[in-house]
């Protein structure tokens, strides 16, 4: 079965595939709802030669993309080829495979409707182009498919890297067996939807039934709702992930020639002065061929893996028959090119690229953080926490040890133990988390100042919603700030990304509930009674109740008295006497912001925007400080969760208090940033708050 680390990585991979499939299916539904879209007409419109060809290739799609004036795209032919390979053989789609690409899975009504549309006949159909709306949605579909493939490829790289580092074998087989563990009939050769639901929904509680169904829509290409091992293995494999292991081998077990840039190794011996076999440049080479043997890596030899240089295509290929033909360390007097023939498992799944592409852009030195501020003229509001970005890290020396190869000897130093590596990763992540907490505390203090000035939320919403659209957009905030307290539009976008949940669809929009949580502090009654998923009508009701009633000190019921009588009232529920000064109804009252309040709202938005940008800068500094951010985040997550696969509030509090003495309110503030309203924090949500925007 899988260990805890493998389980976390694979669950993140499956969850990303399910969420991405849901977004792709939503675009499919929008495209098929267009009355002008008909699948066969679209299939012929995309082909370069619709009269003589029965297949659709990536070149045909790219030529069609170049002719569309209404939607520019950054898709390359390689990206389109990758998308088409998921649905067809060798990236060539016949009409049946094209239907799998464009028809929605979840909405059966739309699927049946689009298949019942009449097809034009004759030459008129061959010359017909896709409509503007349908073409726009088709391009969006290709872009989302390419983005999902990039996300899954990155997670597959993490899995293969962990497999190499920890000497794990048969990961795909063990992962498939793990999915079968809760099946009703043990020992079957397939995985059913019900079995995965029992495992991931009922037992692990990490996915919903809808996500499991979307996962099967993505993996189970046959559409039988029974996942075979062949389909699962095809989903888990990736050429880019296999090539990544080759790059790791070249990076950690080879030295770059200063003359021609080729990666070289020496065969051993006392002298480390070698001569490059290509440009005859003499230089100092510390990496030896025997350092990359299985014994030095703590791995066992596998007789079914070997490698040799392929003279036909100029790449290092690996197959079973070449293992005994090419020895691990051929005798030579000069430095030889680095060959991954002694590399661990996983590097045989695809050949290395040519020698020219093996130039490593990053050597094995520690990357120092620059600690710079992106703003040339800092604002006075940010002077109090701007110094947080300029502080030097006390454990920079430990980070340099982490950036040294954890897989074997690179410069003669012994690799860190697993526990020490995880401990250093946790300290590195917590250092960034504590700086984020200090900035959040300052933002919370600004919220209290704004709250005490008597700002009305409905009036603030009307002030920010310039065109009465029913929501506050990021462009509205930027235009309002442009007149008095200008901020960069990137800062406003980063503010919206930090405020909204990553899974929210409308990232650039803010409703009344989200504005309440943005403007008012956590101690206010408005914040405590409003949730981000409320509609504007529900939020207005809550705000009216909080503003126009008093909470009973006995039973906490909301009470309001009439205009007549004494201010001393008795609660009609628990009969507790108390004083109530709120009279009447203000539902028809129109609230407005004074000039002073508008100025304070602008100043607070400027402060919060720059704080969000500085938090993003802290994330970028962390990315520069470590060699592999994904590995550091996974180690820190496993250290905090105690290998459970999730972090509870108690685990989170224990990890923070082990490094620094904190108040409970500060811990709850941080927990809300990471987990929001959830009781458990998964690795995906944990990494989203630490990883810079745009990196996966």
N, C-alpha and C positions, 0 to 999 in steps of 0.2 A: 504493500500500500504506500501511499504518499506520506512524506513527513510534513511537518507543519509549514515549513517554508515553501515547499513545492505546492502545497494546497493553497496558500495565499496567492501565489503567482498565477496558478491555473484558474482559481476563482475570479481573480481580476481580469484575466483574459476572456473567460466565458461571459462575465458581466459586461465587459466592453463590447463584445460581439453582439450581445442581446440588445443593449441600448442603441448601438449603431444600426442594427437591423430595424429597430423601431423607427428611427429617423428616416432611414431609406424608404421604408414602406409608406411613411406619411407623404413623402415626395411622390412616390408612385401613385398614390391615391389622388393627389392633386392633379397629376398629369392625366390620369385616366378619366377624371371628372370633366375634362375639357371636351365639349361636344364635337370638336373638329379632330380629335385624336382618334385614329384607327390603327391598330397594331401593324397590319400588313402593309398599309400605305406608308407608315413610318419606316418600316423595315426596308422597303424599296427606295424611299427617299434618302436614306442614309447610305445606300450603296453607290459606288462610283459607276458601275455598269449594271443597272437593274435588269436589263433585258437578258443578259447572258450569264449572270452570276447568281448562285443560290446561297451564298454565304456572305457574312458581314465581317470585315477585318478591322483592325485598329487603324490602318491607313485610311480606310474609307471614312471612319468616324472623324479622324483628324482633318481630312479634307473638308468634310461637312462643317466642322467647327470653325474653320478658317473663313467660311462664307457667311457666317452669322454675324450681323452687325449689331444686334440688340443685346448681346451678352458676351463680354470678354471673359476669357478664362485662362488660367495658368496651367492647364492640363497639357502634359507632354504625351507623345505617342507611347512612351514606356508606361505611363500611368494608365492610359486607355487599354493597353495590352494586358496589364495586370487585372483590370476590372473584367475584361472579356474572358480571361483564362478561368475566372471563378465560375462562369456559366457555360463555357464551351470548351472544346478540345483544342489545345494549342492556340487559344485566343481567336478562334474563328467560330462565329455564331451562325447556326442555321436558324430557321424561323422558330422552331420549337424552343431552342435555347434563348432566342431573343424574347420570347414570351415570358420566360423565367426572370429576365432582367427588368421588364417594364410592368408586369402585372402585379398588383398588390396581393399579399397573402392574407391579411387580416380582414379586410373589408370585402366579403364575398359578394355584396350587392354591386359594388363598383366593378368587381372582376367580371361578373356575369353581364353587366350592362355593356362594358366595352367590347366583350366578345360577341355580342349580338348586333353590333353596328354593321351596317351594310358596307361592303367593299366595292369601290369603284372598279370598273373593268376597262380593258383596252389600253390604248396609249395615253389616255388622260390620267390614269393612275400612275404611269411610269414617270411622267413629268411633274407630278404634284409634289410640292414641298410641305414640310411640317409647318403648322401654324406658329405664330409668334409665341403664344402662351405655352403650347405643347413643347416647342423647341427650347424655351427657357427652362421649363421644368426638367426636360431631358438632360440639359447641361448640368443643372443642379443635381440631378441624380448621379451623373458620372462623377461630379466633384465630391459628393458625399461618399460614394463608394470608394474613391481614391483615398479620402481622408480616413475612412474606416480601415482600409488596408494598411495605411501607415501606422495607425494606432495599434493594430493587432501585430504588425511586424515588430514594433518596439517591445511589446510584451513577450513575444516569442524569443527575442534576443535575451531578455532577462532570464527566461527559463533555461535557454541553452547555456548561458553564462554560469548560472548556478549549477547546472548539470555538470559542466566542465570543472568548476571550482571544487565541488564537493564529491566528485567521482561517482556520479549517479548513473545507473544503467537502466535501459528499457523504461524511460519516463513515460512514453506514450502508452505502452501496454499497461503500466501501473495506473496511469490516469484513467484509462478506459475501464479497468477493473474497479477503480474507486467509484466511477459513475454507476457501475453495475451493483454496488454493494447493497443498495436498498431495493433491488428489483424483487418482484413477487416470485419469480421463478429463477432461482440461482443457477448459474452455469450456462445460461443462454449466450449466444454469440452476438446479440444485439442489445441496445439500450433503448428503453421505452421512455415516453414523456412522463408517465406516471412514476417510474423509478427515479428519474432525475428530480421530479417534484418532491418526492419523499425525502431525497437526500438534501437538496439545496433549499427547499422551502420549509419543510416540516422539521427536519433534524438540525440543519445548520442555520436556518432563518436568515439567509443572506440574499435571496432572490425571491421574486414573486412568481406566481404561476404564469402571468403574462410574459415576463422576461424569459422563462423557460421555453414557452411556445415560440417566442421570437428567436431564441437560440437554435431551436430545431429548424426553423425556417432558414436560418443562415447555414447550418452545417449539413442538415439532411437534404441534399440536393435531389435525391430521388423522390421526395415527397411522400414517403410511406409511413412517416411518424415512427419509424424504427431505425435507429442510428447504428450503422455497421462500423466495424473497426476501420475498414478502408476509407470511409468518409471522414471519420474522426482523425485518422492519420493525415489525410490530405489537408484537412483544416489546420492541423498543428504544424505542418511543415512550411518552410519559407526559405527561398533561396537567399534573400537578403540576410536573414538571421544566421544561416549557415556561413555565409561569407563574413559575417561579423566575427565569428570564432576564428576564422583565418586571420583576420586583422588583429585579434587579440594575441594570437600566437606570434605574429611578426612583431608586434609591439613589445611584448615582454621577453622574447627570446631571440632578438636580433638587434644589431646595431647599424645605424645608417652610415653609409660611406660619405665622408665630407666632400668627396670629389664628384661622384656621379649620382649620389642619393640612393643607390641600391642598398637593400637590407642584407647584411652579411652575418655569418657566424664563423667561429674558429673551432677547430677540432680538439682543442685541449692543449696540454703542455704548459710549461712554466712561462714562456714568453707570450705576452698579450699583444705584441706588435705584429700586425698582419698587413698584407697587400691585397687590395681589391682585385678580383679576377677580371673586372671589366675595364676600369680606367687606370689600373696599376698604381693607385694612390696608397701610400703607407699611412696607417693610422692605428690608434689604440682600440682594441676590441675586447670588451669584458664579457660578452655573451659567448658561451660555449655550447656545442651541440649536445654534450652529455647533460647539460642543465635541463634540457627539455625532455629527457627520457621519462618514462612512466615511473621509474623508481624514485626519482627526485621530486616528482609531483605528488607522491603518495598514491599513485594509481597502479592498477594491475594491468599488465600487457594484455592486449586483445588480439588474437591471431587473425581476426577477420578485418583488421584495418592496416593499411599500409599506404605508401605513396610513392610516386615517381614523377619525374618531369616529362611531360608530354610534348614531344618535338613537333607534333602536327599543329597544335593550336597555341603553343607557347604558354601553357598553364600547367599548374600542378594538379593532376588528377589522382584520385585514390580509388583503388579497387582491390578485391580480395586476391587476385592473381599476382599483383605486384608486390605483395608484402615481403616474400622471400627473395624476390629478384633484386630489390634495392635495399641495401643495408641502412641502418639508422644513421651511422656516422662514417661515410666513405672517407678514406685517407686522402688527404690533399695537403700541400704545403702552403697554399694561399687561402685567403678567406673565401668561403663559398657562399652562394646565395642562400638565404634562409628558406628551408623547405619544411612544411608542416607534416613530414612523414612520421614524425614521432609525436605528433600532437594528439590530444585526447579525443575521445569519442565525440561524434557530432560534426567533425571537420571533414568527414568523407562524403557528406551529403551533397556537396557541390564543389566544383573545382575552384582553385584560387584564380584570381585574375592574373593578367600578365605582369611581368616584372615592373613595368612602368607604373602600374597602378598600385604597387605594393609600397610606394613611398609613404611613410607614416607622417601625417601632418602634425602629430603631437608626439614629442619624446617623453621620456619617463621622468621628467622633472616636476617638482611641485609647482602648481599654478598659483601665484600669489594674487590675492584680491586687491583690486585697485581702490576700493572704498571711495568712489567719487560720487558727487551729487549731480544729477542731470540738469539742474537749474543753475544758470550762471549768476543770477541775482536772487539769493534766498529771501523769502518773505520773513517779516518779523514774527509772524505767528508760528513759524516752524523753527525758530532759533532754539527753542527749549529741547527739541528732540532731534535736531539736525546732527548734534554731536554723536548720536547713537550710530550713525553711519560711518563716522570717522574713527571709531575706537578700534584699536588693534586687538586681535584675538589672542588670548593668553595661551591657547593650545595650538598655535600655528605649527609648532614643531611636531606635535602628534599628528596633525593633518598631513604633514609631509611624509610621515611614515605610512599613513593610509594610502597616499597616492603612489607609493612604491608598490610594485606588483604584489598582490596578495596571493598569487598563484605559484610563485616559486622564487628563487633567488634572482635578483636583477642586478644589484650592486654589492653582493656579498652579505647583505643583511638577512637575518632570519625572518620569515613571514610571521605576521601577527597571528596569535591564536584566535579561534572563532569568538570566544567570549570577549577578549580584549578588543577585537575589531568592532564587535557590536557595541561595546561600551563606549568606544571612541565615537562611533557613529551617533549614538544617543546623545553624548555631550555636544557634538557638533550641531545636531538638530535642535536640542534644547536651548543652546546659546542663541540661535536665531529666533526661537519661539519666545524667549524672554524679552528680546528686543521688540518683537511684535507686540507683546503684552504691554510694554511701557508706552508705546505709541497709542495703543488702544485706550490706555488709561487717560492719556491726555485728550484724546477725542471724546471720551466719556465726560471729562470735566467740562469741555466746551459745550457738550449737550446740556449739562446741568445749568450752565450760564444762560443758554438760549431758552431753556424751559422756564427758568425763573423770571425771564423778561415778559412772560405772559403771551407768547406766540400762539395763535389759534391755528390748528392743523388744517381745517377746511380753508381758511384764508390763505395759508401758506401754499396749499395745493393749487388754489386758484391763481396765486401769484406766479407759481412755477409753470403751470399749464397755460402757456401763452395763447393758444388757439382753441381752448376748450375742447380738447380731443378726448378727454376722459382719462388720460394718463400723462405722466411727466417723462419726456424723452431726454436722452443725453444731449441732444442738440438744443433743446429748450434751456437746459441748465447752462450750457456753454454760452448761448446768446445772452442770457440774463446776466451772467458774470462778466461778459465782455465789456459792458459799459462802465462798471465801477471797479471791480476787482478781477481783472482778467486772469484766467488760468489756461493752461494748455488743454487742448481737446483730448490728448492722450491721458491726462490726469483725470478728466471727467469719465472717460471710458473705463479706466482702472477702478475708479470709485464705484461705478455701477457693477463691475465684475465682482468686487469684494462684497458689495451689499447683497446681491442676488445669489441664489443657489446655483451651482454649476449646471444642474439638471433643468433649470427653468428655461422655457422656450423663448420668451421675450426678454432677452438679455439687456437690450437698450431701453427698456421701459420700466417705469416705477408707478405702481398704483398707490392708493391712499394708505393701505395697510403698511406697505413697505416704506412709504414716506414717514409714517408714524415711528417705525423702528429706526429710521435714519436720523430723525430730528430730535427725538425725546430720549432721555436716559433710561436705563434699566429700572431705576427705582420709581419711575412715574407709573401711575395707575393706567395711563393710556398704553404704555408699552407692555405692561403685564397682562392686559386683557385683550390685546390685539395680536393676531397671528398673521403671518405673511401670506397664507393661502385664502384669507377672507376676501370677499368681494367688497366693492366700495360701499354698497348699501349696508352690508353687515358692519363694516367699520364705522360708518356714520352713526348707526344705532349704538354701538359701543361707546363712541366718543360722546354722544348725547347723554347716555346713562352716567358716564363718569363725570361729565361736566355739570349735570343738573340734579344729581342725587348724592346722598351721603350714606356711607356704609355704616350699618348698625354695629356698635361695639360688641353686641352679644352674639348674633348669628350671622353677621356680615351681609345681611339683606340690604339692598339699596332702597333708601327711603327719601321721600320728598314731601314737604308739608304745604298746605294751602296758605293763602294770603292771610286769612283770618286766624286769630288765636295767638297763643303764646308760643315762643320759640322752643319751649320744652315739650317734646313729643314722646310718645310711647310706641315702640316697634309693634306692629300688628302681628308679627310672627312669634317672637319670643317674649314680648311684653317688657322689654328693657327700656327704661327711661333714659333719654339723652337729649342733647341740644342740637337742633337743626335750624340753620339759617338760610337754606336754599328755598326760594319761593318761585312759583310760576313756571312757565314753559318758554323756552327760547328757540323753539323749532323754526319759527318764522323770522328770527333775527338774522340779519345779514352781517357777517363778520368781515372785518377789514384789517389789514396790517398798517401800522403807522410807518412813517419814514424811518424812524429809529429801528423798528423791528425788521423792516426790509433790509436795512444796512447790516443788522446782526445776522440775518439769514444768509446774506451774501458772504459775510466774513466767515461764518461757520462752514459753508460749502467750500470756500477756498481752503480753509484749514483741513477739512476732511479729505479733499482731493489731493492735496500735497502729502497728507499722511498716507493715503492709499498708494501714492507713487513711491514714497519712501519704503513702505513695506514691500513693494515689488522689487525695489532695489536691494533690500535685504535678501530676498529670494535669489536674485541674480548673483549677489556676493557669495552665497552658499554654493551655488552652481560652479562658481570659479574656484572655490576653496578646495573642493574635493575632486577626485579623478572620475568617479562614477556616482552621480547623484542618485540614480535608481537603486544602486546597491546600498548606499548609505541610508536612504529612506526605508528600504526593506529591513535592514538590520535594526534600525531604530524602532520601527514598528513592531518587529518580533520581540525586541527587548522590552518594550512597554507592555505588549499584550501577553507576555509570558507564553508565547507560542500557541495562543488560543485561536488566532485568526481574526480577532476583533479586540477593540479597546473599550472598556467600560469607563464610567466616570471615576470609579475607585482606582483603576489602573492608571488613568491619566493623572489623578491627584497624587498618587504614590510616586510616579516618575518625576513630577514637578517638585514635590517636597523633598525628594532625595537630593536635589541639586541646590535648592534655595528655599528659604522660609517665605511663604506667601500667605496672604489673606484669602479666605474662602471666596470673597467676592471677585478677587482677581482670577482665581482658578475657574470660577463659573463664567467669567467673561471670556477667557480663552476657550473653554469648552464650547461655548456658544459659537465662537468663530469656526471651530473645527467641525462640531457635530450638529449645530443648530438645534432642531427639536428631536433629534434621534437619541435613543438610549445607548446605542452601540455605534462605534466608529470603525468603519472598514478601512482597508489599506487604500482603496481608490480615493475615498473622501479625505483621508489623512494626507496623501501625497498631493492632492489638488491644492491644499492650503500652503504647502511648502515649496512646491515646484513653481518656477516662473511661468507666466502666461505664455502660451505658444510652444512650450516643451511638454512632451508626453512621457 
